Amino acid sequence: MKITRRMWGMAAGAVLALNLGLPAQAAEEAPDALVKRVSSDVLETIKKDASLRNGDTTKINALVNDKVMPYVDFRRMTSASVGPAWRQATPEQRQKLQDEFKALLIRTYSGALSQVGDQTITVRPLRMAAGDTDVLVRTQVNGRGDPVQLDFRLEKQADAWKIYNLNVLGVWLVETYRNQFSQEINANGIDGLIKTLASRSSMPATAGK
């Protein structure tokens, strides 16, 4: 099945829905229960918030910083996307990579949120043994057209589950960016990647891209 811009838009909206506004007590929940409880409520919030759907980057940035980032292992996500070169990067370069990668994802979400409409999310049964600290939560985004597979990798750190990767229709975010980033690093080094990310994140958002 071809992954269309509409599908990416649906999935990106769902990503925000699954991460915005997670309360502190959610750490005690099973990861699938957490996803099921939060997703439908927050999707409704996004649907009703015209400024989010219209790509108000200031508001989206504030929401991401306050409501999303505490529940994402973004350092792990960034380092895995950069690949082996992360180990050679200086602390300053690592911080810049995280900042620019986050800005790029926010820009992507800014365009994708305009696609949020009548979506609902079905969480599939979780395969998890007692004591597991790394799990895969499988979901399906339902709306107009074909349903979209959206899966999340979560790791339990202390008493909190954190997302570190996601999969849309068999395409993992970290692996996709790693392929792109490695080409830039091979050609222009870490500083070249930082410069490229900065230029991409400053471009106007495109709906559903």
N, C-alpha and C positions, 0 to 999 in steps of 0.2 A: 504494500500500500504506500503510495506517495505521501510524504509529509508536506502538507500545504501550509501556507502562511496562516490560514484560519486555524489549523490545528495547533500550530505553535502559539498562536494568540490565546486559544482556549487553555492550553497547558500553562502558559506563563501566568495567566490570571489565576489559575488554580494554585500555582506555586505560592503566590502572595496569599491566597485564601487559606492555604494550609499553614502559613507561618505567622500571619498577622495576629497580634493579640493573644498569644498563648499565655495563660495565667501561670503563676509560679507552681500551683498545686498540680499542674498537668504532668510534672516530672514523675509523679507516682503512678500515672496511668500507663497501660500498655501502649506501645507506639501506634497500633492500629486504632485503638479506642480514642487516642488523642486526635488522630487525623480525622476520624469520623465525626467527633463532637465539634471540632473547631471549623472544619471546612465549610459546611453548609451555612453556618451563622455568618462567617466573614465574607463568603461569596455574596450574600445578600447585602452586606454593608458596602461592598464595592459597587454592586449594581445600583445602589441608591446614591452613590457619591459621584456626582457629575465631574467634579474637579479631578478626581483620580482617573476617571475614564477619559477625560480630555487631556491627560498628560501633564498635569501640574507637577513639574519636576521637584519644586521646592517641597511640596506636600508629600510626594512620593519618597523623596530622600529622607524626610523626617520620619515617616512611617517605617521605612526600612531600618534606619538607625535605631529607632526606639522599640520596634515591635518584631522585626525579622532577625537582625543580626545576633541578638542574644541566643537564638535557637538554631543557628547555623555555625558549624565549625568552618568559618570562612578561611582561616589560615590553612587548614588542611585542604580545602577545596582549591585554593589558589596554588599552593605548593604542588598538588597533584596535577593541576592543569599546566603548570610551568614545566614539570618533569625534572629530570636529573640536574638541570641547570640551576634549580633552586638552591642546591647545596653550595654552589659557588657564588651565589648572590650575597652582597653585603646586607647587613641589617637595614640600611637605608633603602637599598634597592628592593628588598622584600616588602617593606612598608609601602613603597611607591607602587609595587605590583599589586598589592592588595587594594590600595586606594583606587587605582585606575581600573582594575578588574571589576570592583564594585560599581564604579561609575558607569562602566560599559553595561553591566547587567541592569542597572537602574534605567538606563536609556532604553534598553530592550523592553523592559516591563512598561515603561511609559507609553510606548506605542502599542504594546500588546493589550493593555488594559481596556482600550477602546473596543476590543473584541468580546469582552465579558458581557454575556446576555442571559440566556436561560439555562446555563450550565448547571448540572448537578454532578456530584461525585459519589461513586460507589466504591467502597473499600472492600477488597477481597479478603477471604480468610487468611489470617497470618500464620505462617509456619515458624514457630518459635519454641525452642526448648527452654526449660528452666535454667536460668543463669546465662542465657545468651546476651551478649552486649553489642552485637552487630546484626542488624536485621534488615530485611527487604520488605517494605510495605507496598503492596500492589494496589493501584486504584484504576478506575476507569472514569474518564470525564465524558458525560453524556450531554448532548445538546443537539442542535441542528446538524444533520449530516452524520457521518460515521463516528462512532465512539472513539475516543483517544486514550490509548494506554499511557498511564503516567505512574511511574514507580519511583520510590524514594529509598535511598540507603541512609540508615540512621545508626549512630553509635551511642551507647550509653556512657556518659562521662560523669563520674561521681553519681549524682542522683538525677541527672537530666539527660534526655535523649536529644541528640543534635544531628541535623541533616548535613551530609557531606557530599552527596551526589544525587542526581535525578536522571530519569530515563523517559524519553518520549518516543513511543513506538519503536523501541529497540535501540534508540540512539542515546548514549550516555553523555551528559553535558561535559563532564571532566575530560573524557577521552576525546570528544570532539574538539574542545579548545586546546588540548595538548597537541593534537596534530597540527592545528593552526599555529600555535605558539612556537613549536619546535622549528618550523620553517623560518620564522622571523628571527629566532635566536641563532640559528645556524648562519643566517645571512648577516645579521647586524648586532648580535649579542643581546644581553639583558637590557642595556640602555635603549637599544633599538626597539625591543618589544614594548618597553615602557612608553616610548614616544608614539608607537603605533596605537597602543591602547588609549593613550590620551587623545589622539586625533580622532579615533573612532567614537569614543564616549562623548566628544564634544559636538558630534554631528546631530542634526535634528532627528528626533525619534520617528520611526516609520511604523505605522499600525500593523501589528501582527507579524512583523519581521523577526 
